[in-house]
Amino acid sequence: MPKRILVGTVVSDKTDKTVVVKVERKVKHPLYGKIIRRSKKYHAHDEANVFKIGETVRIEETAPISKLKTWKVIDVVQAGKGTAIEADV
């Protein structure tokens, strides 16, 4: 079974080696047909504590790391406001 990959925004980086990522999706209301936004927060593993609040990141499903963590951060899709992506030289 392939691993799921989601894209979301980091909303908290206060805990050690963990970030909370908010993933939003748009769904159509079953009765009224209006497009509404649904969101869910995932705890993701961040080994080096490099991801900061506001960054858009890609997370991948993994085997359980702890009670809440079953995702790990792969990479940054877009830097947050006031941060810069560091290039490897």
PATILUM-496476 format. One record per atom (N, C-alpha, C): residue number from 1; residue in one letter; chain; atom name; x, y, z. Coordinates in Angstrom, 2 decimals, always signed. Layout:
PATILUM-496476
rec milum = NUM voke = A senu = A drenvo = CA px = X py = Y pz = Z
...
***
This chain:
PATILUM-496476
rec milum = 1 voke = M senu = A drenvo = N px = +0.84 py = -1.18 pz = +0.00
rec milum = 1 voke = M senu = A drenvo = CA px = +0.00 py = +0.00 pz = +0.00
rec milum = 1 voke = M senu = A drenvo = C px = +0.89 py = +1.24 pz = +0.00
rec milum = 2 voke = P senu = A drenvo = N px = +0.66 py = +2.17 pz = -0.93
rec milum = 2 voke = P senu = A drenvo = CA px = +1.50 py = +3.37 pz = -0.99
rec milum = 2 voke = P senu = A drenvo = C px = +1.24 py = +4.29 pz = +0.20
rec milum = 3 voke = K senu = A drenvo = N px = +2.28 py = +5.05 pz = +0.55
rec milum = 3 voke = K senu = A drenvo = CA px = +2.17 py = +5.99 pz = +1.66
rec milum = 3 voke = K senu = A drenvo = C px = +1.45 py = +7.24 pz = +1.19
rec milum = 4 voke = R senu = A drenvo = N px = +0.52 py = +7.74 pz = +2.01
rec milum = 4 voke = R senu = A drenvo = CA px = -0.18 py = +8.97 pz = +1.68
rec milum = 4 voke = R senu = A drenvo = C px = +0.74 py = +10.16 pz = +1.88
rec milum = 5 voke = I senu = A drenvo = N px = +0.62 py = +11.15 pz = +1.00
rec milum = 5 voke = I senu = A drenvo = CA px = +1.38 py = +12.39 pz = +1.11
rec milum = 5 voke = I senu = A drenvo = C px = +0.39 py = +13.54 pz = +1.10
rec milum = 6 voke = L senu = A drenvo = N px = +0.49 py = +14.43 pz = +2.10
rec milum = 6 voke = L senu = A drenvo = CA px = -0.40 py = +15.58 pz = +2.21
rec milum = 6 voke = L senu = A drenvo = C px = +0.42 py = +16.85 pz = +2.26
rec milum = 7 voke = V senu = A drenvo = N px = -0.21 py = +17.97 pz = +1.89
rec milum = 7 voke = V senu = A drenvo = CA px = +0.45 py = +19.27 pz = +1.95
rec milum = 7 voke = V senu = A drenvo = C px = -0.33 py = +20.15 pz = +2.90
rec milum = 8 voke = G senu = A drenvo = N px = +0.38 py = +20.79 pz = +3.83
rec milum = 8 voke = G senu = A drenvo = CA px = -0.29 py = +21.64 pz = +4.81
rec milum = 8 voke = G senu = A drenvo = C px = +0.65 py = +22.70 pz = +5.36
rec milum = 9 voke = T senu = A drenvo = N px = +0.13 py = +23.49 pz = +6.29
rec milum = 9 voke = T senu = A drenvo = CA px = +0.86 py = +24.59 pz = +6.88
rec milum = 9 voke = T senu = A drenvo = C px = +1.22 py = +24.28 pz = +8.32
rec milum = 10 voke = V senu = A drenvo = N px = +2.46 py = +24.58 pz = +8.70
rec milum = 10 voke = V senu = A drenvo = CA px = +2.90 py = +24.37 pz = +10.08
rec milum = 10 voke = V senu = A drenvo = C px = +2.24 py = +25.42 pz = +10.97
rec milum = 11 voke = V senu = A drenvo = N px = +1.51 py = +24.97 pz = +12.00
rec milum = 11 voke = V senu = A drenvo = CA px = +0.83 py = +25.89 pz = +12.91
rec milum = 11 voke = V senu = A drenvo = C px = +1.47 py = +25.91 pz = +14.29
rec milum = 12 voke = S senu = A drenvo = N px = +2.32 py = +24.92 pz = +14.60
rec milum = 12 voke = S senu = A drenvo = CA px = +3.01 py = +24.91 pz = +15.89
rec milum = 12 voke = S senu = A drenvo = C px = +4.32 py = +24.14 pz = +15.75
rec milum = 13 voke = D senu = A drenvo = N px = +5.37 py = +24.69 pz = +16.37
rec milum = 13 voke = D senu = A drenvo = CA px = +6.66 py = +23.99 pz = +16.40
rec milum = 13 voke = D senu = A drenvo = C px = +7.24 py = +24.01 pz = +17.81
rec milum = 14 voke = K senu = A drenvo = N px = +6.38 py = +24.09 pz = +18.82
rec milum = 14 voke = K senu = A drenvo = CA px = +6.82 py = +24.24 pz = +20.20
rec milum = 14 voke = K senu = A drenvo = C px = +7.41 py = +22.96 pz = +20.80
rec milum = 15 voke = T senu = A drenvo = N px = +6.93 py = +21.81 pz = +20.38
rec milum = 15 voke = T senu = A drenvo = CA px = +7.43 py = +20.57 pz = +20.97
rec milum = 15 voke = T senu = A drenvo = C px = +8.71 py = +20.12 pz = +20.28
rec milum = 16 voke = D senu = A drenvo = N px = +9.52 py = +19.33 pz = +21.00
rec milum = 16 voke = D senu = A drenvo = CA px = +10.80 py = +18.86 pz = +20.48
rec milum = 16 voke = D senu = A drenvo = C px = +10.59 py = +17.78 pz = +19.44
rec milum = 17 voke = K senu = A drenvo = N px = +11.19 py = +17.96 pz = +18.27
rec milum = 17 voke = K senu = A drenvo = CA px = +11.16 py = +17.00 pz = +17.15
rec milum = 17 voke = K senu = A drenvo = C px = +9.75 py = +16.76 pz = +16.60
rec milum = 18 voke = T senu = A drenvo = N px = +8.84 py = +17.70 pz = +16.85
rec milum = 18 voke = T senu = A drenvo = CA px = +7.46 py = +17.55 pz = +16.37
rec milum = 18 voke = T senu = A drenvo = C px = +6.93 py = +18.89 pz = +15.87
rec milum = 19 voke = V senu = A drenvo = N px = +6.19 py = +18.85 pz = +14.77
rec milum = 19 voke = V senu = A drenvo = CA px = +5.46 py = +20.03 pz = +14.31
rec milum = 19 voke = V senu = A drenvo = C px = +4.00 py = +19.63 pz = +14.12
rec milum = 20 voke = V senu = A drenvo = N px = +3.10 py = +20.59 pz = +14.27
rec milum = 20 voke = V senu = A drenvo = CA px = +1.69 py = +20.36 pz = +14.02
rec milum = 20 voke = V senu = A drenvo = C px = +1.37 py = +21.00 pz = +12.67
rec milum = 21 voke = V senu = A drenvo = N px = +0.84 py = +20.19 pz = +11.76
rec milum = 21 voke = V senu = A drenvo = CA px = +0.56 py = +20.63 pz = +10.40
rec milum = 21 voke = V senu = A drenvo = C px = -0.94 py = +20.64 pz = +10.16
rec milum = 22 voke = K senu = A drenvo = N px = -1.47 py = +21.78 pz = +9.71
rec milum = 22 voke = K senu = A drenvo = CA px = -2.89 py = +21.91 pz = +9.41
rec milum = 22 voke = K senu = A drenvo = C px = -3.09 py = +21.68 pz = +7.91
rec milum = 23 voke = V senu = A drenvo = N px = -3.90 py = +20.68 pz = +7.57
rec milum = 23 voke = V senu = A drenvo = CA px = -4.18 py = +20.34 pz = +6.18
rec milum = 23 voke = V senu = A drenvo = C px = -5.63 py = +20.72 pz = +5.88
rec milum = 24 voke = E senu = A drenvo = N px = -5.82 py = +21.56 pz = +4.87
rec milum = 24 voke = E senu = A drenvo = CA px = -7.17 py = +21.99 pz = +4.49
rec milum = 24 voke = E senu = A drenvo = C px = -7.59 py = +21.30 pz = +3.20
rec milum = 25 voke = R senu = A drenvo = N px = -8.87 py = +20.98 pz = +3.13
rec milum = 25 voke = R senu = A drenvo = CA px = -9.43 py = +20.41 pz = +1.90
rec milum = 25 voke = R senu = A drenvo = C px = -10.77 py = +21.08 pz = +1.65
rec milum = 26 voke = K senu = A drenvo = N px = -11.18 py = +21.11 pz = +0.40
rec milum = 26 voke = K senu = A drenvo = CA px = -12.45 py = +21.72 pz = +0.05
rec milum = 26 voke = K senu = A drenvo = C px = -13.43 py = +20.61 pz = -0.35
rec milum = 27 voke = V senu = A drenvo = N px = -14.62 py = +20.66 pz = +0.24
rec milum = 27 voke = V senu = A drenvo = CA px = -15.65 py = +19.66 pz = -0.06
rec milum = 27 voke = V senu = A drenvo = C px = -16.95 py = +20.37 pz = -0.42
rec milum = 28 voke = K senu = A drenvo = N px = -17.76 py = +19.70 pz = -1.17
rec milum = 28 voke = K senu = A drenvo = CA px = -19.05 py = +20.24 pz = -1.55
rec milum = 28 voke = K senu = A drenvo = C px = -20.09 py = +19.81 pz = -0.52
rec milum = 29 voke = H senu = A drenvo = N px = -20.89 py = +20.76 pz = -0.04
rec milum = 29 voke = H senu = A drenvo = CA px = -21.92 py = +20.45 pz = +0.94
rec milum = 29 voke = H senu = A drenvo = C px = -22.93 py = +19.51 pz = +0.29
rec milum = 30 voke = P senu = A drenvo = N px = -23.30 py = +18.43 pz = +0.98
rec milum = 30 voke = P senu = A drenvo = CA px = -24.17 py = +17.42 pz = +0.35
rec milum = 30 voke = P senu = A drenvo = C px = -25.56 py = +17.93 pz = -0.04
rec milum = 31 voke = L senu = A drenvo = N px = -26.10 py = +18.88 pz = +0.71
rec milum = 31 voke = L senu = A drenvo = CA px = -27.45 py = +19.37 pz = +0.41
rec milum = 31 voke = L senu = A drenvo = C px = -27.43 py = +20.67 pz = -0.38
rec milum = 32 voke = Y senu = A drenvo = N px = -26.65 py = +21.62 pz = +0.06
rec milum = 32 voke = Y senu = A drenvo = CA px = -26.70 py = +22.96 pz = -0.53
rec milum = 32 voke = Y senu = A drenvo = C px = -25.73 py = +23.17 pz = -1.68
rec milum = 33 voke = G senu = A drenvo = N px = -24.74 py = +22.31 pz = -1.83
rec milum = 33 voke = G senu = A drenvo = CA px = -23.83 py = +22.40 pz = -2.96
rec milum = 33 voke = G senu = A drenvo = C px = -22.74 py = +23.44 pz = -2.81
rec milum = 34 voke = K senu = A drenvo = N px = -22.71 py = +24.18 pz = -1.71
rec milum = 34 voke = K senu = A drenvo = CA px = -21.68 py = +25.19 pz = -1.51
rec milum = 34 voke = K senu = A drenvo = C px = -20.35 py = +24.51 pz = -1.18
rec milum = 35 voke = I senu = A drenvo = N px = -19.27 py = +25.07 pz = -1.69
rec milum = 35 voke = I senu = A drenvo = CA px = -17.94 py = +24.55 pz = -1.39
rec milum = 35 voke = I senu = A drenvo = C px = -17.52 py = +25.09 pz = -0.03
rec milum = 36 voke = I senu = A drenvo = N px = -17.18 py = +24.18 pz = +0.89
rec milum = 36 voke = I senu = A drenvo = CA px = -16.76 py = +24.57 pz = +2.23
rec milum = 36 voke = I senu = A drenvo = C px = -15.38 py = +23.99 pz = +2.53
rec milum = 37 voke = R senu = A drenvo = N px = -14.65 py = +24.65 pz = +3.43
rec milum = 37 voke = R senu = A drenvo = CA px = -13.31 py = +24.20 pz = +3.78
rec milum = 37 voke = R senu = A drenvo = C px = -13.36 py = +23.37 pz = +5.06
rec milum = 38 voke = R senu = A drenvo = N px = -12.70 py = +22.22 pz = +5.01
rec milum = 38 voke = R senu = A drenvo = CA px = -12.55 py = +21.36 pz = +6.16
rec milum = 38 voke = R senu = A drenvo = C px = -11.05 py = +21.26 pz = +6.45
rec milum = 39 voke = S senu = A drenvo = N px = -10.69 py = +21.25 pz = +7.72
rec milum = 39 voke = S senu = A drenvo = CA px = -9.28 py = +21.16 pz = +8.05
rec milum = 39 voke = S senu = A drenvo = C px = -9.07 py = +20.13 pz = +9.16
rec milum = 40 voke = K senu = A drenvo = N px = -7.84 py = +19.61 pz = +9.19
rec milum = 40 voke = K senu = A drenvo = CA px = -7.46 py = +18.65 pz = +10.21
rec milum = 40 voke = K senu = A drenvo = C px = -6.00 py = +18.88 pz = +10.55
rec milum = 41 voke = K senu = A drenvo = N px = -5.65 py = +18.69 pz = +11.83
rec milum = 41 voke = K senu = A drenvo = CA px = -4.28 py = +18.88 pz = +12.26
rec milum = 41 voke = K senu = A drenvo = C px = -3.61 py = +17.53 pz = +12.46
rec milum = 42 voke = Y senu = A drenvo = N px = -2.37 py = +17.43 pz = +11.97
rec milum = 42 voke = Y senu = A drenvo = CA px = -1.57 py = +16.22 pz = +12.10
rec milum = 42 voke = Y senu = A drenvo = C px = -0.28 py = +16.55 pz = +12.84
rec milum = 43 voke = H senu = A drenvo = N px = +0.13 py = +15.67 pz = +13.76
rec milum = 43 voke = H senu = A drenvo = CA px = +1.42 py = +15.80 pz = +14.41
rec milum = 43 voke = H senu = A drenvo = C px = +2.42 py = +15.06 pz = +13.54
rec milum = 44 voke = A senu = A drenvo = N px = +3.48 py = +15.76 pz = +13.13
rec milum = 44 voke = A senu = A drenvo = CA px = +4.47 py = +15.17 pz = +12.23
rec milum = 44 voke = A senu = A drenvo = C px = +5.86 py = +15.23 pz = +12.85
rec milum = 45 voke = H senu = A drenvo = N px = +6.66 py = +14.21 pz = +12.56
rec milum = 45 voke = H senu = A drenvo = CA px = +8.02 py = +14.11 pz = +13.09
rec milum = 45 voke = H senu = A drenvo = C px = +8.97 py = +15.02 pz = +12.33
rec milum = 46 voke = D senu = A drenvo = N px = +9.73 py = +15.81 pz = +13.06
rec milum = 46 voke = D senu = A drenvo = CA px = +10.72 py = +16.74 pz = +12.50
rec milum = 46 voke = D senu = A drenvo = C px = +12.01 py = +16.53 pz = +13.28
rec milum = 47 voke = E senu = A drenvo = N px = +12.85 py = +15.62 pz = +12.81
rec milum = 47 voke = E senu = A drenvo = CA px = +14.04 py = +15.17 pz = +13.54
rec milum = 47 voke = E senu = A drenvo = C px = +14.98 py = +16.30 pz = +13.93
rec milum = 48 voke = A senu = A drenvo = N px = +15.23 py = +17.25 pz = +13.01
rec milum = 48 voke = A senu = A drenvo = CA px = +16.23 py = +18.29 pz = +13.25
rec milum = 48 voke = A senu = A drenvo = C px = +15.64 py = +19.62 pz = +13.73
rec milum = 49 voke = N senu = A drenvo = N px = +14.34 py = +19.68 pz = +13.95
rec milum = 49 voke = N senu = A drenvo = CA px = +13.67 py = +20.92 pz = +14.37
rec milum = 49 voke = N senu = A drenvo = C px = +13.94 py = +22.08 pz = +13.42
rec milum = 50 voke = V senu = A drenvo = N px = +13.84 py = +21.82 pz = +12.10
rec milum = 50 voke = V senu = A drenvo = CA px = +14.16 py = +22.86 pz = +11.12
rec milum = 50 voke = V senu = A drenvo = C px = +12.93 py = +23.58 pz = +10.57
rec milum = 51 voke = F senu = A drenvo = N px = +11.76 py = +23.02 pz = +10.73
rec milum = 51 voke = F senu = A drenvo = CA px = +10.55 py = +23.61 pz = +10.16
rec milum = 51 voke = F senu = A drenvo = C px = +9.91 py = +24.58 pz = +11.14
rec milum = 52 voke = K senu = A drenvo = N px = +9.51 py = +25.75 pz = +10.63
rec milum = 52 voke = K senu = A drenvo = CA px = +8.99 py = +26.83 pz = +11.47
rec milum = 52 voke = K senu = A drenvo = C px = +7.53 py = +27.14 pz = +11.14
rec milum = 53 voke = I senu = A drenvo = N px = +6.87 py = +27.88 pz = +12.03
rec milum = 53 voke = I senu = A drenvo = CA px = +5.47 py = +28.26 pz = +11.86
rec milum = 53 voke = I senu = A drenvo = C px = +5.30 py = +29.06 pz = +10.58
rec milum = 54 voke = G senu = A drenvo = N px = +4.26 py = +28.74 pz = +9.82
rec milum = 54 voke = G senu = A drenvo = CA px = +3.94 py = +29.47 pz = +8.60
rec milum = 54 voke = G senu = A drenvo = C px = +4.43 py = +28.81 pz = +7.33
rec milum = 55 voke = E senu = A drenvo = N px = +5.36 py = +27.87 pz = +7.44
rec milum = 55 voke = E senu = A drenvo = CA px = +5.88 py = +27.21 pz = +6.24
rec milum = 55 voke = E senu = A drenvo = C px = +4.86 py = +26.19 pz = +5.73
rec milum = 56 voke = T senu = A drenvo = N px = +4.78 py = +26.07 pz = +4.41
rec milum = 56 voke = T senu = A drenvo = CA px = +3.95 py = +25.04 pz = +3.79
rec milum = 56 voke = T senu = A drenvo = C px = +4.85 py = +23.83 pz = +3.56
rec milum = 57 voke = V senu = A drenvo = N px = +4.46 py = +22.69 pz = +4.12
rec milum = 57 voke = V senu = A drenvo = CA px = +5.30 py = +21.50 pz = +4.07
rec milum = 57 voke = V senu = A drenvo = C px = +4.54 py = +20.30 pz = +3.50
rec milum = 58 voke = R senu = A drenvo = N px = +5.31 py = +19.30 pz = +3.09
rec milum = 58 voke = R senu = A drenvo = CA px = +4.75 py = +18.04 pz = +2.59
rec milum = 58 voke = R senu = A drenvo = C px = +5.02 py = +16.99 pz = +3.66
rec milum = 59 voke = I senu = A drenvo = N px = +3.96 py = +16.26 pz = +4.09
rec milum = 59 voke = I senu = A drenvo = CA px = +4.12 py = +15.23 pz = +5.11
rec milum = 59 voke = I senu = A drenvo = C px = +3.76 py = +13.87 pz = +4.52
rec milum = 60 voke = E senu = A drenvo = N px = +4.41 py = +12.83 pz = +5.06
rec milum = 60 voke = E senu = A drenvo = CA px = +4.23 py = +11.46 pz = +4.57
rec milum = 60 voke = E senu = A drenvo = C px = +3.83 py = +10.55 pz = +5.71
rec milum = 61 voke = E senu = A drenvo = N px = +2.93 py = +9.64 pz = +5.43
rec milum = 61 voke = E senu = A drenvo = CA px = +2.46 py = +8.68 pz = +6.43
rec milum = 61 voke = E senu = A drenvo = C px = +3.57 py = +7.68 pz = +6.75
rec milum = 62 voke = T senu = A drenvo = N px = +3.74 py = +7.36 pz = +8.03
rec milum = 62 voke = T senu = A drenvo = CA px = +4.76 py = +6.40 pz = +8.45
rec milum = 62 voke = T senu = A drenvo = C px = +4.17 py = +5.45 pz = +9.49
rec milum = 63 voke = A senu = A drenvo = N px = +4.99 py = +4.51 pz = +9.92
rec milum = 63 voke = A senu = A drenvo = CA px = +4.61 py = +3.66 pz = +11.05
rec milum = 63 voke = A senu = A drenvo = C px = +4.53 py = +4.54 pz = +12.29
rec milum = 64 voke = P senu = A drenvo = N px = +3.71 py = +4.19 pz = +13.27
rec milum = 64 voke = P senu = A drenvo = CA px = +3.58 py = +5.04 pz = +14.46
rec milum = 64 voke = P senu = A drenvo = C px = +4.92 py = +5.30 pz = +15.15
rec milum = 65 voke = I senu = A drenvo = N px = +5.17 py = +6.59 pz = +15.42
rec milum = 65 voke = I senu = A drenvo = CA px = +6.38 py = +7.01 pz = +16.11
rec milum = 65 voke = I senu = A drenvo = C px = +6.07 py = +7.21 pz = +17.59
rec milum = 66 voke = S senu = A drenvo = N px = +4.88 py = +7.71 pz = +17.88
rec milum = 66 voke = S senu = A drenvo = CA px = +4.41 py = +7.88 pz = +19.26
rec milum = 66 voke = S senu = A drenvo = C px = +2.89 py = +7.79 pz = +19.24
rec milum = 67 voke = K senu = A drenvo = N px = +2.27 py = +8.15 pz = +20.36
rec milum = 67 voke = K senu = A drenvo = CA px = +0.80 py = +8.06 pz = +20.46
rec milum = 67 voke = K senu = A drenvo = C px = +0.10 py = +8.88 pz = +19.38
rec milum = 68 voke = L senu = A drenvo = N px = +0.58 py = +10.10 pz = +19.14
rec milum = 68 voke = L senu = A drenvo = CA px = -0.07 py = +11.00 pz = +18.18
rec milum = 68 voke = L senu = A drenvo = C px = +0.64 py = +11.07 pz = +16.83
rec milum = 69 voke = K senu = A drenvo = N px = +1.93 py = +10.75 pz = +16.77
rec milum = 69 voke = K senu = A drenvo = CA px = +2.71 py = +10.94 pz = +15.55
rec milum = 69 voke = K senu = A drenvo = C px = +2.73 py = +9.70 pz = +14.67
rec milum = 70 voke = T senu = A drenvo = N px = +2.09 py = +9.81 pz = +13.50
rec milum = 70 voke = T senu = A drenvo = CA px = +2.18 py = +8.76 pz = +12.48
rec milum = 70 voke = T senu = A drenvo = C px = +2.55 py = +9.37 pz = +11.13
rec milum = 71 voke = W senu = A drenvo = N px = +3.07 py = +10.59 pz = +11.16
rec milum = 71 voke = W senu = A drenvo = CA px = +3.47 py = +11.31 pz = +9.94
rec milum = 71 voke = W senu = A drenvo = C px = +4.87 py = +11.86 pz = +10.15
rec milum = 72 voke = K senu = A drenvo = N px = +5.61 py = +12.05 pz = +9.04
rec milum = 72 voke = K senu = A drenvo = CA px = +6.90 py = +12.72 pz = +9.12
rec milum = 72 voke = K senu = A drenvo = C px = +6.97 py = +13.77 pz = +8.01
rec milum = 73 voke = V senu = A drenvo = N px = +7.70 py = +14.85 pz = +8.28
rec milum = 73 voke = V senu = A drenvo = CA px = +7.82 py = +15.94 pz = +7.32
rec milum = 73 voke = V senu = A drenvo = C px = +8.88 py = +15.55 pz = +6.30
rec milum = 74 voke = I senu = A drenvo = N px = +8.53 py = +15.69 pz = +5.00
rec milum = 74 voke = I senu = A drenvo = CA px = +9.46 py = +15.37 pz = +3.93
rec milum = 74 voke = I senu = A drenvo = C px = +10.29 py = +16.60 pz = +3.55
rec milum = 75 voke = D senu = A drenvo = N px = +9.60 py = +17.68 pz = +3.16
rec milum = 75 voke = D senu = A drenvo = CA px = +10.31 py = +18.87 pz = +2.72
rec milum = 75 voke = D senu = A drenvo = C px = +9.40 py = +20.09 pz = +2.76
rec milum = 76 voke = V senu = A drenvo = N px = +10.00 py = +21.26 pz = +2.49
rec milum = 76 voke = V senu = A drenvo = CA px = +9.27 py = +22.52 pz = +2.45
rec milum = 76 voke = V senu = A drenvo = C px = +8.78 py = +22.76 pz = +1.03
rec milum = 77 voke = V senu = A drenvo = N px = +7.49 py = +23.08 pz = +0.89
rec milum = 77 voke = V senu = A drenvo = CA px = +6.93 py = +23.42 pz = -0.41
rec milum = 77 voke = V senu = A drenvo = C px = +7.08 py = +24.91 pz = -0.64
rec milum = 78 voke = Q senu = A drenvo = N px = +6.79 py = +25.70 pz = +0.41
rec milum = 78 voke = Q senu = A drenvo = CA px = +6.86 py = +27.16 pz = +0.32
rec milum = 78 voke = Q senu = A drenvo = C px = +7.27 py = +27.70 pz = +1.68
rec milum = 79 voke = A senu = A drenvo = N px = +8.20 py = +28.66 pz = +1.68
rec milum = 79 voke = A senu = A drenvo = CA px = +8.66 py = +29.25 pz = +2.93
rec milum = 79 voke = A senu = A drenvo = C px = +7.57 py = +30.12 pz = +3.52
rec milum = 80 voke = G senu = A drenvo = N px = +7.57 py = +30.21 pz = +4.84
rec milum = 80 voke = G senu = A drenvo = CA px = +6.60 py = +31.05 pz = +5.52
rec milum = 80 voke = G senu = A drenvo = C px = +6.97 py = +32.51 pz = +5.41
rec milum = 81 voke = K senu = A drenvo = N px = +6.10 py = +33.36 pz = +5.89
rec milum = 81 voke = K senu = A drenvo = CA px = +6.34 py = +34.80 pz = +5.85
rec milum = 81 voke = K senu = A drenvo = C px = +7.51 py = +35.15 pz = +6.78
rec milum = 82 voke = G senu = A drenvo = N px = +8.51 py = +35.82 pz = +6.23
rec milum = 82 voke = G senu = A drenvo = CA px = +9.65 py = +36.23 pz = +7.03
rec milum = 82 voke = G senu = A drenvo = C px = +10.72 py = +35.16 pz = +7.19
rec milum = 83 voke = T senu = A drenvo = N px = +10.60 py = +34.03 pz = +6.47
rec milum = 83 voke = T senu = A drenvo = CA px = +11.64 py = +33.01 pz = +6.54
rec milum = 83 voke = T senu = A drenvo = C px = +12.19 py = +32.75 pz = +5.14
rec milum = 84 voke = A senu = A drenvo = N px = +13.35 py = +32.17 pz = +5.08
rec milum = 84 voke = A senu = A drenvo = CA px = +13.97 py = +31.89 pz = +3.79
rec milum = 84 voke = A senu = A drenvo = C px = +14.37 py = +30.42 pz = +3.75
rec milum = 85 voke = I senu = A drenvo = N px = +14.25 py = +29.82 pz = +2.58
rec milum = 85 voke = I senu = A drenvo = CA px = +14.69 py = +28.43 pz = +2.40
rec milum = 85 voke = I senu = A drenvo = C px = +16.20 py = +28.47 pz = +2.17
rec milum = 86 voke = E senu = A drenvo = N px = +16.92 py = +27.72 pz = +2.97
rec milum = 86 voke = E senu = A drenvo = CA px = +18.36 py = +27.69 pz = +2.84
rec milum = 86 voke = E senu = A drenvo = C px = +18.77 py = +26.70 pz = +1.76
rec milum = 87 voke = A senu = A drenvo = N px = +19.58 py = +27.17 pz = +0.81
rec milum = 87 voke = A senu = A drenvo = CA px = +20.02 py = +26.32 pz = -0.29
rec milum = 87 voke = A senu = A drenvo = C px = +21.31 py = +25.60 pz = +0.11
rec milum = 88 voke = D senu = A drenvo = N px = +21.42 py = +24.32 pz = -0.28
rec milum = 88 voke = D senu = A drenvo = CA px = +22.65 py = +23.56 pz = -0.02
rec milum = 88 voke = D senu = A drenvo = C px = +23.68 py = +23.97 pz = -1.05
rec milum = 89 voke = V senu = A drenvo = N px = +24.85 py = +24.36 pz = -0.56
rec milum = 89 voke = V senu = A drenvo = CA px = +25.92 py = +24.83 pz = -1.47
rec milum = 89 voke = V senu = A drenvo = C px = +27.02 py = +23.81 pz = -1.51
***
